[in-house]
Amino acid sequence: MKKNVIYVCVILTSFISCGPKIIQEPIVFNEEREGLTLEYMKEHYGLIQDEPTIVPRMVVVHWTEIPTLQKTIDAFYNEHLPSFRTGIAGAGSLNVSSQFVIDQDGTIYNLMPETTMARHVIGLNYCSIGIENVGGSDLPLTKAQLKANIKLIKYLKKKYPIEYVIGHYEYQLFEDTDLWLEKDDGYRTVKTDPNEEFVIAIRKEIKDLKAIPKK
């Protein structure tokens, strides 16, 4: 029986990927959030669409700076940006989010559809899938999270035309490239996540994805 399952999995790889275990934990994506997302895409990228869909060309890896999975989900859950996020509120009221979050034990959670835009990285949301990792400067990311990121990115690469995997701290390297669409020259934030060591370790296992953009 096991051999049959493996055989079927291999045969159907191009249609149904036998990827990592992913637990569905959807955040709110109602009509209002959809409208806010479409507005964000129009104002920041000049993209006018009927639906907030994306064609993923990169994966952006983050850490949450939030100590637990539940608090992370709570932070992303509602459609409107919380009032305390004053640093980015001027760029729109759409709440931040990410397609995936990985807990400290390596469990992968899917918060929203892979091809629906999430607000997680300036200038590149329209072409990227975000992976948040529970942890931060005071809560180091784990080996289990590293393995889960690698499995998830490999899985996503089989499904979409993904060319790059970057850490959030590297997003500004894409300014002055064809991928960069941000229209607000004053909208930038300084990022350090998820630390260089973690991203280098991912790239060692996924060598066919690029780190440096073509200009």
Secondary structure, DSSP 4 states (H G I P E B T S, - for coil): -HHHHHHHHHHTTTTS-----EEE-PPP--HHHHHHHHHHHHHHH----SS-B----EEEEEE-SBSSHHHHHHHHHSSBPPTT-HHHHTT-SBPP--SEEE-TT--EEE-S-TTB----STTTGGGEEEEEESBBTTB---HHHHHHHHHHHHHHHHHS---EEEEGGGGGGGTTSTT-----TT------TT-HHHHHHHHHH-TTSBSS---
